[in-house]
Amino acid sequence: MLEVALKLLKELTSHSYQAYIVGGFVRDYLLGRESTDIDITTNATPKEVLEIFNDSCLPNDDYGSVVVNMRGIRFDITTFRKEIDYIDNRRPGEIKYIDDLYQDLLRRDFTINALCMNESGEVLDFIGSREDLNNHIIKTIGDSNIKLHEDVLRILRAVRFATILDFKLDDSIVEAIKNNRQYLKKLSYQRKREELDKIFLSPNYRKGIKMLIDLGLDNYLELPNLSKVLETDVVSLIGIWSVLDVTDKYPFSKNECELINNIKEICNYDLLDPFTLYRFGLYVATVAGEIKGIDNKIITEAYNKLPIKSRKDINISADTIMKELNKEPGEFLKTIFDMIESEILYNRLENDEEKIITFIKNNY
């Protein structure tokens, strides 16, 4: 991936433009972390980039960037720019293309995200980013209060980077977060969820959650149950959101909502009960087990011992039942299947067609 990116840089520089890999990829490269996204910055305008690369296009938003596909890899190429008059504590009202890399770096959020790499693979540091990287600290570029007031999403990004990288927040950022956290309510729930998902998916998620609580962000994020997550052994993303119980505010797919509702419901039952395991399935049961502090191995063993895992495992068909009882299709079939399903699950009836027929004739 890096090899392809450097080739792309060389293509731009061969046309007399400046071009650099910038941001997270360079940061992760120095930290020895894998990174899948490579952002490129250049003094070439979007129009000029489009003229150089055949396989390129403008994204939907007018943000001064071009998407280039090279050897099956997507690269976002952004023109050096200044951002002017932020609106709604989120986005610049205007962007102005410039021809100065240093000025472009100054508009970015954190020092660790302002490292560059040239076409030779040399890492360039213009604002002391390496020192902060080596000291494992998150600092804003310039005044923290101004940076977070301009774009309140940077509050969650700061917590996310500190969580994922296991870094510390600079004191000035902590103070600025407290000064600007009320503006988090202006952020869309979708954007908030995207950042929170990244925090919750980190192996270091407990640090992130504690940071959110210590900074008083749980209130402004409308996550009153955030501290409850720390009281459980839950590690799965859907499990964390189940504990948070905010499907009435945050956006979730229909499938996610169903999972969360099932997890919340199963927590009211005995997770090792055969019918409970059968009804909700292994995945929902193990997530609920994390919340209730029950070892997944115990739940899995209990699930594997179930004589049937679904109704299709029952060794009798509806046609056979109707034939034996000499009846036409009707609601009675559901009643019978409910009955034999329960008997089999609790090992009171063997899952054998002849024995099931005998049971039906004796009990229906």
MIKOLMI-21892 format. One line per field, with one value per residue (C-alpha): residue in one letter; residue number from 1; x, z, y. Coordinates in Angstrom, 3 decimals. Example, Ala and Ser with C-alpha at 12.3 -4.5 7.8 and 13.67 -1.06 7.14 Angstrom:
<nodes>
aa: c(a;s) $
i: c(1;2) $
c1: c(12.300;13.670) $
c3: c(7.800;7.140) $
c2: c(-4.500;-1.060) $
</nodes>
This chain:
<nodes>
aa: c(m;l;e;v;a;l;k;l;l;k;e;l;t;s;h;s;y;q;a;y;i;v;g;g;f;v;r;d;y;l;l;g;r;e;s;t;d;i;d;i;t;t;n;a;t;p;k;e;v;l;e;i;f;n;d;s;c;l;p;n;d;d;y;g;s;v;v;v;n;m;r;g;i;r;f;d;i;t;t;f;r;k;e;i;d;y;i;d;n;r;r;p;g;e;i;k;y;i;d;d;l;y;q;d;l;l;r;r;d;f;t;i;n;a;l;c;m;n;e;s;g;e;v;l;d;f;i;g;s;r;e;d;l;n;n;h;i;i;k;t;i;g;d;s;n;i;k;l;h;e;d;v;l;r;i;l;r;a;v;r;f;a;t;i;l;d;f;k;l;d;d;s;i;v;e;a;i;k;n;n;r;q;y;l;k;k;l;s;y;q;r;k;r;e;e;l;d;k;i;f;l;s;p;n;y;r;k;g;i;k;m;l;i;d;l;g;l;d;n;y;l;e;l;p;n;l;s;k;v;l;e;t;d;v;v;s;l;i;g;i;w;s;v;l;d;v;t;d;k;y;p;f;s;k;n;e;c;e;l;i;n;n;i;k;e;i;c;n;y;d;l;l;d;p;f;t;l;y;r;f;g;l;y;v;a;t;v;a;g;e;i;k;g;i;d;n;k;i;i;t;e;a;y;n;k;l;p;i;k;s;r;k;d;i;n;i;s;a;d;t;i;m;k;e;l;n;k;e;p;g;e;f;l;k;t;i;f;d;m;i;e;s;e;i;l;y;n;r;l;e;n;d;e;e;k;i;i;t;f;i;k;n;n;y) $
i: c(1;2;3;4;5;6;7;8;9;10;11;12;13;14;15;16;17;18;19;20;21;22;23;24;25;26;27;28;29;30;31;32;33;34;35;36;37;38;39;40;41;42;43;44;45;46;47;48;49;50;51;52;53;54;55;56;57;58;59;60;61;62;63;64;65;66;67;68;69;70;71;72;73;74;75;76;77;78;79;80;81;82;83;84;85;86;87;88;89;90;91;92;93;94;95;96;97;98;99;100;101;102;103;104;105;106;107;108;109;110;111;112;113;114;115;116;117;118;119;120;121;122;123;124;125;126;127;128;129;130;131;132;133;134;135;136;137;138;139;140;141;142;143;144;145;146;147;148;149;150;151;152;153;154;155;156;157;158;159;160;161;162;163;164;165;166;167;168;169;170;171;172;173;174;175;176;177;178;179;180;181;182;183;184;185;186;187;188;189;190;191;192;193;194;195;196;197;198;199;200;201;202;203;204;205;206;207;208;209;210;211;212;213;214;215;216;217;218;219;220;221;222;223;224;225;226;227;228;229;230;231;232;233;234;235;236;237;238;239;240;241;242;243;244;245;246;247;248;249;250;251;252;253;254;255;256;257;258;259;260;261;262;263;264;265;266;267;268;269;270;271;272;273;274;275;276;277;278;279;280;281;282;283;284;285;286;287;288;289;290;291;292;293;294;295;296;297;298;299;300;301;302;303;304;305;306;307;308;309;310;311;312;313;314;315;316;317;318;319;320;321;322;323;324;325;326;327;328;329;330;331;332;333;334;335;336;337;338;339;340;341;342;343;344;345;346;347;348;349;350;351;352;353;354;355;356;357;358;359;360;361;362;363;364) $
c1: c(0.000;2.772;4.604;1.557;1.064;4.670;4.205;1.166;3.215;5.897;3.275;2.146;5.674;6.613;4.025;5.831;3.383;4.143;2.587;2.814;1.186;-0.214;-1.953;-2.883;-0.964;2.353;1.586;0.816;3.841;6.128;4.258;4.532;0.755;-1.136;-3.131;-5.449;-6.200;-3.721;-4.539;-2.516;-2.158;-0.927;-0.833;-2.499;-6.122;-8.866;-9.167;-5.423;-5.506;-8.391;-6.363;-3.409;-5.258;-7.736;-9.221;-10.275;-13.475;-14.842;-16.620;-20.182;-19.160;-17.404;-14.466;-11.500;-10.599;-10.391;-10.673;-8.036;-8.001;-4.609;-4.028;-7.322;-6.481;-8.500;-6.640;-8.146;-6.141;-6.795;-5.531;-3.586;-6.159;-7.221;-10.521;-12.445;-15.351;-16.418;-20.184;-22.281;-19.150;-18.531;-17.557;-15.768;-18.066;-15.455;-12.244;-9.505;-6.867;-3.316;0.207;1.766;2.074;2.909;-0.236;-2.255;-0.865;-1.776;-5.497;-5.416;-6.541;-3.750;0.021;0.320;-1.879;0.303;3.282;4.097;5.936;7.433;7.786;11.115;9.487;11.135;9.023;8.822;7.923;7.237;5.512;7.104;4.772;7.394;8.062;4.380;4.265;7.265;5.749;2.414;0.406;-2.491;-2.061;-3.940;-2.179;-2.527;-5.016;-7.011;-10.037;-10.243;-9.708;-12.446;-14.839;-14.358;-15.184;-16.718;-16.216;-12.547;-13.540;-14.544;-11.604;-9.233;-10.752;-10.690;-6.998;-6.101;-8.036;-6.792;-3.163;-3.191;-1.990;-2.666;-4.651;-2.701;-3.917;-4.957;-7.204;-8.810;-9.609;-10.878;-13.117;-14.758;-15.249;-16.841;-18.505;-21.997;-21.694;-21.676;-25.461;-25.153;-23.489;-25.683;-26.253;-24.794;-21.448;-21.384;-22.069;-19.316;-16.712;-18.125;-18.085;-14.355;-13.786;-15.918;-14.233;-10.775;-9.199;-8.539;-12.222;-12.425;-9.924;-11.997;-15.242;-13.617;-12.243;-15.703;-17.111;-14.249;-14.599;-18.331;-19.171;-21.688;-24.293;-23.785;-23.713;-26.953;-25.428;-26.691;-25.784;-22.165;-20.792;-22.791;-20.632;-17.616;-19.525;-19.802;-17.436;-19.059;-16.591;-18.801;-19.942;-23.600;-23.358;-22.075;-24.882;-27.367;-26.199;-26.353;-29.959;-30.228;-31.981;-34.561;-31.859;-28.872;-29.271;-29.308;-30.323;-33.435;-31.231;-29.206;-32.364;-33.686;-30.428;-30.330;-33.955;-33.327;-30.214;-32.099;-34.972;-32.872;-31.058;-34.332;-34.177;-31.991;-29.402;-28.751;-32.394;-32.777;-35.803;-34.144;-31.029;-33.171;-35.374;-32.677;-29.736;-26.099;-24.896;-27.517;-27.026;-23.236;-23.523;-26.037;-23.618;-20.959;-23.412;-24.460;-20.972;-21.539;-18.612;-19.204;-17.827;-20.593;-23.246;-21.745;-21.589;-25.226;-26.246;-24.342;-26.204;-29.590;-31.294;-32.629;-31.453;-34.508;-37.979;-36.754;-34.660;-37.815;-38.099;-41.701;-43.453;-46.750;-48.016;-47.298;-49.113;-52.188;-52.197;-51.934;-54.714;-56.746;-57.081;-56.810;-54.236;-55.084;-53.897;-53.699;-50.380;-48.696;-50.064;-48.672;-45.267;-45.018;-45.784;-43.371;-40.666;-40.736;-40.855;-37.826;-35.825;-36.352;-35.484;-38.945;-39.454;-36.963;-36.635;-37.861;-40.812;-42.555;-42.209;-43.404;-46.476;-47.261;-46.860;-49.198;-51.897;-51.677;-51.612;-53.511) $
c3: c(0.000;0.904;-2.285;-4.358;-2.406;-2.992;-6.701;-6.632;-4.948;-7.602;-10.301;-8.754;-8.192;-11.772;-12.822;-10.688;-7.773;-4.089;-2.631;0.706;2.647;5.722;8.962;10.521;8.189;8.917;12.641;12.652;10.450;13.114;15.868;14.023;13.749;10.725;8.865;5.909;5.021;3.273;2.881;0.497;0.462;-2.474;-3.834;-7.005;-7.223;-7.603;-11.277;-11.787;-9.960;-12.135;-15.238;-14.059;-12.995;-15.282;-12.517;-10.288;-9.237;-6.984;-3.825;-3.094;-0.758;-2.001;0.363;-1.915;-2.332;-5.100;-4.852;-6.873;-7.370;-8.136;-8.324;-6.559;-3.635;-2.874;-1.992;-0.882;-2.277;-0.682;-1.836;0.632;2.120;4.806;6.583;7.259;9.566;11.160;11.518;13.985;15.875;13.182;9.632;7.959;6.173;3.474;2.299;0.381;-1.628;-0.779;-1.900;1.558;3.230;6.634;6.666;5.626;8.568;11.013;10.274;11.327;14.701;16.625;16.328;15.952;12.849;11.119;10.177;6.480;4.222;0.882;-2.293;-1.043;2.085;4.322;7.315;7.735;10.991;10.820;14.167;16.748;16.165;16.850;20.333;21.244;19.597;21.623;24.802;24.093;24.421;22.450;21.787;19.510;16.861;18.300;20.932;22.222;23.109;19.611;17.946;19.911;19.614;15.826;15.512;18.528;16.927;17.854;21.475;20.634;18.276;21.093;23.389;20.583;19.818;23.516;23.872;20.810;21.135;24.957;25.046;27.548;26.852;27.209;30.104;27.703;25.815;29.052;29.966;26.458;26.509;29.708;28.128;24.947;25.817;25.775;22.013;21.638;21.608;18.206;16.724;14.885;16.690;13.644;13.959;17.704;17.259;14.648;17.091;20.056;18.062;17.468;21.176;22.206;19.664;21.046;23.333;25.556;25.600;29.399;29.445;26.838;28.759;31.993;30.152;28.810;32.336;34.023;31.462;32.113;28.524;29.341;30.180;26.976;24.912;26.599;27.839;31.442;31.668;30.596;34.061;34.088;31.238;33.559;36.041;33.504;31.570;28.276;25.391;22.298;20.657;20.551;24.207;25.207;23.310;24.960;28.391;27.254;26.081;23.782;20.696;21.102;20.332;18.529;15.037;14.729;11.939;12.273;12.903;15.566;17.338;17.344;18.788;21.480;22.460;22.635;24.753;27.139;27.376;27.874;30.770;32.720;32.428;33.496;30.701;31.247;30.955;27.876;26.505;26.984;25.104;22.381;21.955;21.864;20.395;21.379;20.263;22.167;25.203;25.273;24.964;27.805;29.700;29.456;30.956;33.753;34.440;33.299;31.590;27.866;28.080;30.490;28.226;25.127;26.801;27.868;24.366;22.742;24.961;23.652;21.887;19.231;18.105;16.030;15.224;11.978;14.102;15.487;13.919;12.812;10.069;10.071;7.391;9.623;12.552;10.425;9.020;12.452;13.863;10.643;10.689;8.161;8.661;11.488;14.581;16.460;14.692;16.418;19.769;19.216;18.046;21.030;23.321;21.873;21.457;25.196;26.128;23.956;25.249;28.860;27.992;28.891;25.368;23.035;19.608;17.814;15.401;16.835;20.418;19.420;17.712;20.823;22.994;20.754;20.794;24.591;25.322;22.622) $
c2: c(0.000;2.441;1.560;2.485;5.705;6.755;6.091;8.364;11.085;10.757;11.139;14.410;15.711;14.779;17.357;19.970;19.827;19.267;16.133;14.335;11.539;13.234;12.372;9.059;6.786;8.517;8.549;4.830;4.117;5.591;3.748;0.439;0.151;-1.110;1.512;1.075;4.701;6.951;10.637;12.749;16.516;18.566;22.097;20.817;21.891;19.263;20.171;19.657;16.319;15.150;16.040;13.894;10.726;9.018;6.887;9.763;11.479;14.186;12.988;14.073;16.889;19.994;19.824;20.347;16.696;14.125;10.339;8.499;4.735;3.240;-0.512;-1.093;1.190;4.322;7.510;10.812;13.709;17.078;20.448;22.641;24.986;27.400;26.975;30.171;31.066;27.785;27.474;25.493;24.411;21.841;22.848;25.737;28.146;28.597;26.966;28.704;26.851;27.876;26.987;26.548;23.137;24.609;26.752;23.716;21.741;24.511;24.079;20.416;19.117;17.373;17.511;13.736;13.977;16.573;14.412;14.156;11.731;12.742;10.693;9.270;7.856;10.470;11.549;15.328;17.062;20.793;21.418;19.124;16.204;13.540;14.844;14.531;11.108;9.961;11.416;9.705;12.884;14.366;18.101;20.423;22.465;25.954;27.094;24.103;26.176;27.631;24.245;22.479;25.416;25.443;21.753;20.042;16.621;17.072;16.426;12.861;12.457;13.450;10.845;8.285;8.779;8.747;5.488;3.650;4.774;4.670;8.279;11.055;14.212;17.438;19.610;22.358;19.913;18.746;22.340;23.105;20.015;21.246;24.684;23.336;20.023;21.572;21.933;18.144;18.388;20.084;17.018;14.550;11.263;9.516;11.350;10.786;7.101;6.730;8.064;6.158;2.904;3.357;3.952;0.959;-1.332;-0.596;-3.223;-0.184;0.778;0.907;3.755;5.563;5.125;6.291;9.316;10.181;9.967;11.863;14.668;14.839;13.962;11.222;13.854;15.843;12.641;11.560;8.296;8.028;4.326;4.761;3.987;0.727;-0.607;-0.509;-2.676;-5.518;-7.767;-6.809;-6.488;-6.740;-3.514;-4.544;-5.557;-2.122;-0.404;-2.793;-1.633;2.004;1.499;4.527;3.137;5.901;8.500;7.017;5.495;1.711;-0.616;-2.771;-5.807;-3.976;-2.828;-6.391;-7.690;-5.023;-5.652;-9.416;-8.929;-6.652;-9.146;-12.282;-10.591;-10.979;-14.773;-17.674;-17.787;-21.484;-22.475;-24.742;-22.927;-19.506;-20.649;-22.205;-19.152;-16.475;-18.395;-18.662;-15.218;-13.245;-15.486;-15.033;-11.248;-11.253;-13.506;-10.790;-8.312;-10.679;-11.984;-15.576;-17.308;-17.776;-21.319;-22.301;-20.827;-22.452;-25.866;-25.571;-24.536;-27.404;-29.878;-28.786;-31.742;-29.350;-25.915;-24.948;-26.228;-27.786;-30.189;-31.828;-35.273;-35.051;-33.098;-31.246;-33.643;-36.639;-35.047;-34.260;-37.784;-39.403;-37.210;-37.280;-33.487;-30.651;-27.828;-25.466;-23.590;-26.896;-27.586;-24.625;-25.783;-29.279;-28.097;-25.735;-28.620;-31.182;-28.530;-27.829;-31.513;-32.299;-29.326;-30.388;-34.002;-35.251;-36.533;-38.172;-36.570;-39.699;-39.722;-42.786;-41.548;-38.101;-39.603;-41.624;-38.500;-36.483;-39.158;-39.426;-35.713;-33.879) $
</nodes>
